[in-house]
């Protein structure tokens, strides 16, 4: 298991979930930080003293206040810590729901686990900590479902272009004109309406607005 944990969280309610998960697993040597600058300084100082943390649990977003920070996000913090140590295990504990963004955390930042904040987050955190201690990666079940759902969807270039234009606030009649300019076919208004209806059925959306919202949630846009 882990001997030394650094937890970075600016909201007390989320810190309680992290503390509860660690207590349940009998992990006692835990340092909490409310700011990314503070967290990096703690991590760096301990690293230089050969007293390294073996687990980092961090949020991605931090509300700004009167304490001006150089490191403004969990992503920036992870990047700086990865420059120092490739060995520390990292769990992101966040409200992020977009599959594409979560995948990027694993591929680009080499995190080991992702847990969504929510009703069962203490149990999910414990599962993540245990899995990662065995050198496995972990994604909380809600996010794993969304990622698998996204992976099974194959959008054509035309469908993706329509969704992008729609999300940019372009009116349907103007989307048809832009598709013609890009030589994407079919591009008539009737074809566009049919494609949008099919997409709404695929994503279980009742309106164009809901369709775009669901695509953003899944990380497609």
LOFITOR-940223 format. One record per residue (C-alpha): residue number from 1; chain; x, y, z. Coordinates in nm, 3 decimals. Example, Ala and Ser with C-alpha at 12.3 -4.5 7.8 and 13.67 -1.06 7.14 Angstrom:
! residues 2
<r><num>1</num><cadena>A</cadena><px>1.230</px><py>-0.450</py><pz>0.780</pz></r>
<r><num>2</num><cadena>A</cadena><px>1.367</px><py>-0.106</py><pz>0.714</pz></r>
This chain:
! residues 221
<r><num>1</num><cadena>A</cadena><px>0.000</px><py>0.000</py><pz>0.000</pz></r>
<r><num>2</num><cadena>A</cadena><px>0.103</px><py>0.365</py><pz>0.013</pz></r>
<r><num>3</num><cadena>A</cadena><px>0.327</px><py>0.515</py><pz>0.277</pz></r>
<r><num>4</num><cadena>A</cadena><px>0.285</px><py>0.885</py><pz>0.197</pz></r>
<r><num>5</num><cadena>A</cadena><px>-0.003</px><py>1.058</py><pz>0.019</pz></r>
<r><num>6</num><cadena>A</cadena><px>-0.046</px><py>1.415</py><pz>-0.104</pz></r>
<r><num>7</num><cadena>A</cadena><px>-0.408</px><py>1.522</py><pz>-0.156</pz></r>
<r><num>8</num><cadena>A</cadena><px>-0.485</px><py>1.851</py><pz>-0.334</pz></r>
<r><num>9</num><cadena>A</cadena><px>-0.839</px><py>1.981</py><pz>-0.302</pz></r>
<r><num>10</num><cadena>A</cadena><px>-0.989</px><py>2.325</py><pz>-0.240</pz></r>
<r><num>11</num><cadena>A</cadena><px>-1.337</px><py>2.218</py><pz>-0.127</pz></r>
<r><num>12</num><cadena>A</cadena><px>-1.392</px><py>2.075</py><pz>0.220</pz></r>
<r><num>13</num><cadena>A</cadena><px>-1.667</px><py>1.835</py><pz>0.111</pz></r>
<r><num>14</num><cadena>A</cadena><px>-1.437</px><py>1.667</py><pz>-0.143</pz></r>
<r><num>15</num><cadena>A</cadena><px>-1.151</px><py>1.660</py><pz>0.107</pz></r>
<r><num>16</num><cadena>A</cadena><px>-1.378</px><py>1.469</py><pz>0.345</pz></r>
<r><num>17</num><cadena>A</cadena><px>-1.437</px><py>1.201</py><pz>0.079</pz></r>
<r><num>18</num><cadena>A</cadena><px>-1.063</px><py>1.165</py><pz>0.020</pz></r>
<r><num>19</num><cadena>A</cadena><px>-0.991</px><py>1.150</py><pz>0.393</pz></r>
<r><num>20</num><cadena>A</cadena><px>-1.265</px><py>0.890</py><pz>0.450</pz></r>
<r><num>21</num><cadena>A</cadena><px>-1.132</px><py>0.666</py><pz>0.171</pz></r>
<r><num>22</num><cadena>A</cadena><px>-0.777</px><py>0.685</py><pz>0.307</pz></r>
<r><num>23</num><cadena>A</cadena><px>-0.890</px><py>0.625</py><pz>0.666</pz></r>
<r><num>24</num><cadena>A</cadena><px>-1.089</px><py>0.318</py><pz>0.560</pz></r>
<r><num>25</num><cadena>A</cadena><px>-0.775</px><py>0.179</py><pz>0.397</pz></r>
<r><num>26</num><cadena>A</cadena><px>-0.571</px><py>0.264</py><pz>0.709</pz></r>
<r><num>27</num><cadena>A</cadena><px>-0.344</px><py>0.507</py><pz>0.523</pz></r>
<r><num>28</num><cadena>A</cadena><px>-0.234</px><py>0.755</py><pz>0.788</pz></r>
<r><num>29</num><cadena>A</cadena><px>0.052</px><py>0.958</py><pz>0.643</pz></r>
<r><num>30</num><cadena>A</cadena><px>-0.151</px><py>1.209</py><pz>0.441</pz></r>
<r><num>31</num><cadena>A</cadena><px>-0.075</px><py>1.574</py><pz>0.365</pz></r>
<r><num>32</num><cadena>A</cadena><px>-0.357</px><py>1.798</py><pz>0.237</pz></r>
<r><num>33</num><cadena>A</cadena><px>-0.302</px><py>2.110</py><pz>0.025</pz></r>
<r><num>34</num><cadena>A</cadena><px>-0.564</px><py>2.363</py><pz>-0.083</pz></r>
<r><num>35</num><cadena>A</cadena><px>-0.361</px><py>2.527</py><pz>-0.360</pz></r>
<r><num>36</num><cadena>A</cadena><px>-0.156</px><py>2.393</py><pz>-0.650</pz></r>
<r><num>37</num><cadena>A</cadena><px>0.147</px><py>2.613</py><pz>-0.573</pz></r>
<r><num>38</num><cadena>A</cadena><px>0.142</px><py>2.489</py><pz>-0.215</pz></r>
<r><num>39</num><cadena>A</cadena><px>0.109</px><py>2.127</py><pz>-0.331</pz></r>
<r><num>40</num><cadena>A</cadena><px>0.402</px><py>2.153</py><pz>-0.572</pz></r>
<r><num>41</num><cadena>A</cadena><px>0.624</px><py>2.315</py><pz>-0.308</pz></r>
<r><num>42</num><cadena>A</cadena><px>0.541</px><py>2.037</py><pz>-0.061</pz></r>
<r><num>43</num><cadena>A</cadena><px>0.604</px><py>1.766</py><pz>-0.321</pz></r>
<r><num>44</num><cadena>A</cadena><px>0.929</px><py>1.921</py><pz>-0.442</pz></r>
<r><num>45</num><cadena>A</cadena><px>1.067</px><py>1.980</py><pz>-0.092</pz></r>
<r><num>46</num><cadena>A</cadena><px>0.996</px><py>1.622</py><pz>0.011</pz></r>
<r><num>47</num><cadena>A</cadena><px>1.145</px><py>1.489</py><pz>-0.313</pz></r>
<r><num>48</num><cadena>A</cadena><px>1.468</px><py>1.681</py><pz>-0.255</pz></r>
<r><num>49</num><cadena>A</cadena><px>1.483</px><py>1.543</py><pz>0.099</pz></r>
<r><num>50</num><cadena>A</cadena><px>1.442</px><py>1.185</py><pz>-0.035</pz></r>
<r><num>51</num><cadena>A</cadena><px>1.110</px><py>1.160</py><pz>0.145</pz></r>
<r><num>52</num><cadena>A</cadena><px>0.892</px><py>1.124</py><pz>-0.161</pz></r>
<r><num>53</num><cadena>A</cadena><px>0.516</px><py>1.087</py><pz>-0.187</pz></r>
<r><num>54</num><cadena>A</cadena><px>0.407</px><py>0.765</py><pz>-0.356</pz></r>
<r><num>55</num><cadena>A</cadena><px>0.049</px><py>0.877</py><pz>-0.429</pz></r>
<r><num>56</num><cadena>A</cadena><px>-0.099</px><py>1.208</py><pz>-0.546</pz></r>
<r><num>57</num><cadena>A</cadena><px>-0.475</px><py>1.266</py><pz>-0.543</pz></r>
<r><num>58</num><cadena>A</cadena><px>-0.577</px><py>1.591</py><pz>-0.708</pz></r>
<r><num>59</num><cadena>A</cadena><px>-0.872</px><py>1.778</py><pz>-0.852</pz></r>
<r><num>60</num><cadena>A</cadena><px>-0.843</px><py>1.943</py><pz>-1.194</pz></r>
<r><num>61</num><cadena>A</cadena><px>-1.009</px><py>2.279</py><pz>-1.129</pz></r>
<r><num>62</num><cadena>A</cadena><px>-0.949</px><py>2.520</py><pz>-0.842</pz></r>
<r><num>63</num><cadena>A</cadena><px>-1.152</px><py>2.831</py><pz>-0.767</pz></r>
<r><num>64</num><cadena>A</cadena><px>-0.957</px><py>3.155</py><pz>-0.769</pz></r>
<r><num>65</num><cadena>A</cadena><px>-0.941</px><py>3.368</py><pz>-0.456</pz></r>
<r><num>66</num><cadena>A</cadena><px>-0.713</px><py>3.637</py><pz>-0.311</pz></r>
<r><num>67</num><cadena>A</cadena><px>-0.415</px><py>3.400</py><pz>-0.312</pz></r>
<r><num>68</num><cadena>A</cadena><px>-0.276</px><py>3.446</py><pz>-0.663</pz></r>
<r><num>69</num><cadena>A</cadena><px>-0.135</px><py>3.119</py><pz>-0.796</pz></r>
<r><num>70</num><cadena>A</cadena><px>0.127</px><py>3.045</py><pz>-1.061</pz></r>
<r><num>71</num><cadena>A</cadena><px>-0.004</px><py>2.690</py><pz>-1.104</pz></r>
<r><num>72</num><cadena>A</cadena><px>-0.372</px><py>2.739</py><pz>-1.173</pz></r>
<r><num>73</num><cadena>A</cadena><px>-0.502</px><py>2.388</py><pz>-1.246</pz></r>
<r><num>74</num><cadena>A</cadena><px>-0.458</px><py>2.024</py><pz>-1.161</pz></r>
<r><num>75</num><cadena>A</cadena><px>-0.335</px><py>1.957</py><pz>-1.514</pz></r>
<r><num>76</num><cadena>A</cadena><px>-0.054</px><py>2.212</py><pz>-1.473</pz></r>
<r><num>77</num><cadena>A</cadena><px>0.030</px><py>2.062</py><pz>-1.133</pz></r>
<r><num>78</num><cadena>A</cadena><px>0.047</px><py>1.708</py><pz>-1.272</pz></r>
<r><num>79</num><cadena>A</cadena><px>0.274</px><py>1.822</py><pz>-1.556</pz></r>
<r><num>80</num><cadena>A</cadena><px>0.517</px><py>1.987</py><pz>-1.314</pz></r>
<r><num>81</num><cadena>A</cadena><px>0.517</px><py>1.690</py><pz>-1.079</pz></r>
<r><num>82</num><cadena>A</cadena><px>0.573</px><py>1.450</py><pz>-1.371</pz></r>
<r><num>83</num><cadena>A</cadena><px>0.883</px><py>1.655</py><pz>-1.459</pz></r>
<r><num>84</num><cadena>A</cadena><px>1.020</px><py>1.561</py><pz>-1.117</pz></r>
<r><num>85</num><cadena>A</cadena><px>0.888</px><py>1.209</py><pz>-1.073</pz></r>
<r><num>86</num><cadena>A</cadena><px>0.761</px><py>0.944</py><pz>-1.312</pz></r>
<r><num>87</num><cadena>A</cadena><px>0.714</px><py>0.700</py><pz>-1.025</pz></r>
<r><num>88</num><cadena>A</cadena><px>0.447</px><py>0.872</py><pz>-0.818</pz></r>
<r><num>89</num><cadena>A</cadena><px>0.100</px><py>0.723</py><pz>-0.871</pz></r>
<r><num>90</num><cadena>A</cadena><px>-0.163</px><py>0.984</py><pz>-0.962</pz></r>
<r><num>91</num><cadena>A</cadena><px>-0.540</px><py>0.975</py><pz>-0.916</pz></r>
<r><num>92</num><cadena>A</cadena><px>-0.752</px><py>1.257</py><pz>-1.055</pz></r>
<r><num>93</num><cadena>A</cadena><px>-1.065</px><py>1.319</py><pz>-0.845</pz></r>
<r><num>94</num><cadena>A</cadena><px>-1.286</px><py>1.551</py><pz>-1.046</pz></r>
<r><num>95</num><cadena>A</cadena><px>-1.629</px><py>1.648</py><pz>-1.177</pz></r>
<r><num>96</num><cadena>A</cadena><px>-1.497</px><py>1.613</py><pz>-1.534</pz></r>
<r><num>97</num><cadena>A</cadena><px>-1.731</px><py>1.396</py><pz>-1.743</pz></r>
<r><num>98</num><cadena>A</cadena><px>-1.597</px><py>1.432</py><pz>-2.098</pz></r>
<r><num>99</num><cadena>A</cadena><px>-1.455</px><py>1.103</py><pz>-2.220</pz></r>
<r><num>100</num><cadena>A</cadena><px>-1.203</px><py>1.264</py><pz>-2.454</pz></r>
<r><num>101</num><cadena>A</cadena><px>-1.061</px><py>1.478</py><pz>-2.173</pz></r>
<r><num>102</num><cadena>A</cadena><px>-1.036</px><py>1.180</py><pz>-1.940</pz></r>
<r><num>103</num><cadena>A</cadena><px>-0.860</px><py>0.974</py><pz>-2.205</pz></r>
<r><num>104</num><cadena>A</cadena><px>-0.611</px><py>1.258</py><pz>-2.257</pz></r>
<r><num>105</num><cadena>A</cadena><px>-0.524</px><py>1.252</py><pz>-1.888</pz></r>
<r><num>106</num><cadena>A</cadena><px>-0.416</px><py>0.890</py><pz>-1.921</pz></r>
<r><num>107</num><cadena>A</cadena><px>-0.240</px><py>0.920</py><pz>-2.255</pz></r>
<r><num>108</num><cadena>A</cadena><px>-0.078</px><py>1.264</py><pz>-2.221</pz></r>
<r><num>109</num><cadena>A</cadena><px>-0.022</px><py>1.302</py><pz>-1.846</pz></r>
<r><num>110</num><cadena>A</cadena><px>0.021</px><py>0.933</py><pz>-1.760</pz></r>
<r><num>111</num><cadena>A</cadena><px>-0.219</px><py>0.939</py><pz>-1.468</pz></r>
<r><num>112</num><cadena>A</cadena><px>-0.304</px><py>0.605</py><pz>-1.307</pz></r>
<r><num>113</num><cadena>A</cadena><px>-0.665</px><py>0.656</py><pz>-1.206</pz></r>
<r><num>114</num><cadena>A</cadena><px>-0.969</px><py>0.875</py><pz>-1.254</pz></r>
<r><num>115</num><cadena>A</cadena><px>-1.260</px><py>0.898</py><pz>-1.008</pz></r>
<r><num>116</num><cadena>A</cadena><px>-1.570</px><py>1.112</py><pz>-1.052</pz></r>
<r><num>117</num><cadena>A</cadena><px>-1.699</px><py>1.317</py><pz>-0.763</pz></r>
<r><num>118</num><cadena>A</cadena><px>-2.046</px><py>1.202</py><pz>-0.672</pz></r>
<r><num>119</num><cadena>A</cadena><px>-2.261</px><py>0.981</py><pz>-0.455</pz></r>
<r><num>120</num><cadena>A</cadena><px>-2.033</px><py>0.677</py><pz>-0.441</pz></r>
<r><num>121</num><cadena>A</cadena><px>-1.702</px><py>0.858</py><pz>-0.466</pz></r>
<r><num>122</num><cadena>A</cadena><px>-1.557</px><py>0.721</py><pz>-0.140</pz></r>
<r><num>123</num><cadena>A</cadena><px>-1.608</px><py>0.363</py><pz>-0.257</pz></r>
<r><num>124</num><cadena>A</cadena><px>-1.471</px><py>0.447</py><pz>-0.602</pz></r>
<r><num>125</num><cadena>A</cadena><px>-1.166</px><py>0.616</py><pz>-0.449</pz></r>
<r><num>126</num><cadena>A</cadena><px>-1.094</px><py>0.308</py><pz>-0.239</pz></r>
<r><num>127</num><cadena>A</cadena><px>-1.123</px><py>0.084</py><pz>-0.545</pz></r>
<r><num>128</num><cadena>A</cadena><px>-0.890</px><py>0.315</py><pz>-0.738</pz></r>
<r><num>129</num><cadena>A</cadena><px>-0.630</px><py>0.323</py><pz>-0.461</pz></r>
<r><num>130</num><cadena>A</cadena><px>-0.630</px><py>-0.056</py><pz>-0.429</pz></r>
<r><num>131</num><cadena>A</cadena><px>-0.615</px><py>-0.118</py><pz>-0.804</pz></r>
<r><num>132</num><cadena>A</cadena><px>-0.335</px><py>0.129</py><pz>-0.856</pz></r>
<r><num>133</num><cadena>A</cadena><px>-0.134</px><py>-0.023</py><pz>-0.571</pz></r>
<r><num>134</num><cadena>A</cadena><px>-0.129</px><py>-0.341</py><pz>-0.785</pz></r>
<r><num>135</num><cadena>A</cadena><px>0.005</px><py>-0.140</py><pz>-1.082</pz></r>
<r><num>136</num><cadena>A</cadena><px>-0.332</px><py>-0.139</py><pz>-1.256</pz></r>
<r><num>137</num><cadena>A</cadena><px>-0.511</px><py>0.167</py><pz>-1.392</pz></r>
<r><num>138</num><cadena>A</cadena><px>-0.862</px><py>0.258</py><pz>-1.276</pz></r>
<r><num>139</num><cadena>A</cadena><px>-1.157</px><py>0.458</py><pz>-1.412</pz></r>
<r><num>140</num><cadena>A</cadena><px>-1.475</px><py>0.494</py><pz>-1.208</pz></r>
<r><num>141</num><cadena>A</cadena><px>-1.766</px><py>0.296</py><pz>-1.350</pz></r>
<r><num>142</num><cadena>A</cadena><px>-1.971</px><py>0.594</py><pz>-1.470</pz></r>
<r><num>143</num><cadena>A</cadena><px>-1.684</px><py>0.727</py><pz>-1.677</pz></r>
<r><num>144</num><cadena>A</cadena><px>-1.586</px><py>0.384</py><pz>-1.804</pz></r>
<r><num>145</num><cadena>A</cadena><px>-1.938</px><py>0.340</py><pz>-1.942</pz></r>
<r><num>146</num><cadena>A</cadena><px>-1.923</px><py>0.677</py><pz>-2.119</pz></r>
<r><num>147</num><cadena>A</cadena><px>-1.583</px><py>0.598</py><pz>-2.270</pz></r>
<r><num>148</num><cadena>A</cadena><px>-1.698</px><py>0.259</py><pz>-2.398</pz></r>
<r><num>149</num><cadena>A</cadena><px>-2.014</px><py>0.419</py><pz>-2.538</pz></r>
<r><num>150</num><cadena>A</cadena><px>-1.806</px><py>0.683</py><pz>-2.717</pz></r>
<r><num>151</num><cadena>A</cadena><px>-1.564</px><py>0.423</py><pz>-2.854</pz></r>
<r><num>152</num><cadena>A</cadena><px>-1.848</px><py>0.230</py><pz>-3.017</pz></r>
<r><num>153</num><cadena>A</cadena><px>-1.973</px><py>0.539</py><pz>-3.203</pz></r>
<r><num>154</num><cadena>A</cadena><px>-1.835</px><py>0.593</py><pz>-3.550</pz></r>
<r><num>155</num><cadena>A</cadena><px>-1.928</px><py>0.932</py><pz>-3.689</pz></r>
<r><num>156</num><cadena>A</cadena><px>-1.871</px><py>1.015</py><pz>-4.053</pz></r>
<r><num>157</num><cadena>A</cadena><px>-1.685</px><py>1.332</py><pz>-4.155</pz></r>
<r><num>158</num><cadena>A</cadena><px>-2.019</px><py>1.477</py><pz>-4.261</pz></r>
<r><num>159</num><cadena>A</cadena><px>-2.188</px><py>1.400</py><pz>-3.928</pz></r>
<r><num>160</num><cadena>A</cadena><px>-1.896</px><py>1.541</py><pz>-3.732</pz></r>
<r><num>161</num><cadena>A</cadena><px>-1.892</px><py>1.857</py><pz>-3.943</pz></r>
<r><num>162</num><cadena>A</cadena><px>-2.266</px><py>1.907</py><pz>-3.887</pz></r>
<r><num>163</num><cadena>A</cadena><px>-2.227</px><py>1.866</py><pz>-3.510</pz></r>
<r><num>164</num><cadena>A</cadena><px>-1.936</px><py>2.110</py><pz>-3.501</pz></r>
<r><num>165</num><cadena>A</cadena><px>-2.123</px><py>2.373</py><pz>-3.699</pz></r>
<r><num>166</num><cadena>A</cadena><px>-2.436</px><py>2.327</py><pz>-3.490</pz></r>
<r><num>167</num><cadena>A</cadena><px>-2.237</px><py>2.363</py><pz>-3.167</pz></r>
<r><num>168</num><cadena>A</cadena><px>-2.091</px><py>2.689</py><pz>-3.303</pz></r>
<r><num>169</num><cadena>A</cadena><px>-2.442</px><py>2.834</py><pz>-3.326</pz></r>
<r><num>170</num><cadena>A</cadena><px>-2.476</px><py>2.809</py><pz>-3.704</pz></r>
<r><num>171</num><cadena>A</cadena><px>-2.838</px><py>2.792</py><pz>-3.821</pz></r>
<r><num>172</num><cadena>A</cadena><px>-2.947</px><py>2.477</py><pz>-4.005</pz></r>
<r><num>173</num><cadena>A</cadena><px>-3.013</px><py>2.662</py><pz>-4.331</pz></r>
<r><num>174</num><cadena>A</cadena><px>-2.664</px><py>2.809</py><pz>-4.318</pz></r>
<r><num>175</num><cadena>A</cadena><px>-2.510</px><py>2.472</py><pz>-4.232</pz></r>
<r><num>176</num><cadena>A</cadena><px>-2.641</px><py>2.344</py><pz>-4.564</pz></r>
<r><num>177</num><cadena>A</cadena><px>-2.464</px><py>2.628</py><pz>-4.745</pz></r>
<r><num>178</num><cadena>A</cadena><px>-2.135</px><py>2.563</py><pz>-4.563</pz></r>
<r><num>179</num><cadena>A</cadena><px>-2.151</px><py>2.191</py><pz>-4.642</pz></r>
<r><num>180</num><cadena>A</cadena><px>-2.190</px><py>2.277</py><pz>-5.010</pz></r>
<r><num>181</num><cadena>A</cadena><px>-1.887</px><py>2.507</py><pz>-4.989</pz></r>
<r><num>182</num><cadena>A</cadena><px>-1.686</px><py>2.224</py><pz>-4.831</pz></r>
<r><num>183</num><cadena>A</cadena><px>-1.814</px><py>1.980</py><pz>-5.093</pz></r>
<r><num>184</num><cadena>A</cadena><px>-1.959</px><py>1.753</py><pz>-4.824</pz></r>
<r><num>185</num><cadena>A</cadena><px>-2.256</px><py>1.552</py><pz>-4.948</pz></r>
<r><num>186</num><cadena>A</cadena><px>-2.547</px><py>1.511</py><pz>-4.910</pz></r>
<r><num>187</num><cadena>A</cadena><px>-2.593</px><py>1.875</py><pz>-4.822</pz></r>
<r><num>188</num><cadena>A</cadena><px>-2.956</px><py>1.963</py><pz>-4.898</pz></r>
<r><num>189</num><cadena>A</cadena><px>-3.178</px><py>2.093</py><pz>-4.618</pz></r>
<r><num>190</num><cadena>A</cadena><px>-3.388</px><py>1.775</py><pz>-4.629</pz></r>
<r><num>191</num><cadena>A</cadena><px>-3.076</px><py>1.555</py><pz>-4.604</pz></r>
<r><num>192</num><cadena>A</cadena><px>-2.944</px><py>1.767</py><pz>-4.318</pz></r>
<r><num>193</num><cadena>A</cadena><px>-3.275</px><py>1.729</py><pz>-4.132</pz></r>
<r><num>194</num><cadena>A</cadena><px>-3.264</px><py>1.352</py><pz>-4.183</pz></r>
<r><num>195</num><cadena>A</cadena><px>-2.906</px><py>1.325</py><pz>-4.055</pz></r>
<r><num>196</num><cadena>A</cadena><px>-2.985</px><py>1.534</py><pz>-3.748</pz></r>
<r><num>197</num><cadena>A</cadena><px>-3.288</px><py>1.319</py><pz>-3.670</pz></r>
<r><num>198</num><cadena>A</cadena><px>-3.071</px><py>1.006</py><pz>-3.695</pz></r>
<r><num>199</num><cadena>A</cadena><px>-2.811</px><py>1.159</py><pz>-3.465</pz></r>
<r><num>200</num><cadena>A</cadena><px>-3.075</px><py>1.258</py><pz>-3.212</pz></r>
<r><num>201</num><cadena>A</cadena><px>-3.204</px><py>0.902</py><pz>-3.215</pz></r>
<r><num>202</num><cadena>A</cadena><px>-2.851</px><py>0.764</py><pz>-3.169</pz></r>
<r><num>203</num><cadena>A</cadena><px>-2.781</px><py>0.990</py><pz>-2.872</pz></r>
<r><num>204</num><cadena>A</cadena><px>-3.136</px><py>0.975</py><pz>-2.729</pz></r>
<r><num>205</num><cadena>A</cadena><px>-3.171</px><py>1.352</py><pz>-2.766</pz></r>
<r><num>206</num><cadena>A</cadena><px>-3.501</px><py>1.533</py><pz>-2.812</pz></r>
<r><num>207</num><cadena>A</cadena><px>-3.360</px><py>1.856</py><pz>-2.953</pz></r>
<r><num>208</num><cadena>A</cadena><px>-3.052</px><py>1.990</py><pz>-3.128</pz></r>
<r><num>209</num><cadena>A</cadena><px>-2.950</px><py>2.162</py><pz>-2.806</pz></r>
<r><num>210</num><cadena>A</cadena><px>-2.969</px><py>1.836</py><pz>-2.611</pz></r>
<r><num>211</num><cadena>A</cadena><px>-2.781</px><py>1.656</py><pz>-2.890</pz></r>
<r><num>212</num><cadena>A</cadena><px>-2.491</px><py>1.902</py><pz>-2.867</pz></r>
<r><num>213</num><cadena>A</cadena><px>-2.491</px><py>1.886</py><pz>-2.487</pz></r>
<r><num>214</num><cadena>A</cadena><px>-2.469</px><py>1.506</py><pz>-2.492</pz></r>
<r><num>215</num><cadena>A</cadena><px>-2.190</px><py>1.511</py><pz>-2.750</pz></r>
<r><num>216</num><cadena>A</cadena><px>-1.993</px><py>1.753</py><pz>-2.531</pz></r>
<r><num>217</num><cadena>A</cadena><px>-2.051</px><py>1.536</py><pz>-2.223</pz></r>
<r><num>218</num><cadena>A</cadena><px>-1.913</px><py>1.236</py><pz>-2.411</pz></r>
<r><num>219</num><cadena>A</cadena><px>-1.612</px><py>1.433</py><pz>-2.530</pz></r>
<r><num>220</num><cadena>A</cadena><px>-1.706</px><py>1.409</py><pz>-2.897</pz></r>
<r><num>221</num><cadena>A</cadena><px>-1.705</px><py>1.789</py><pz>-2.931</pz></r>
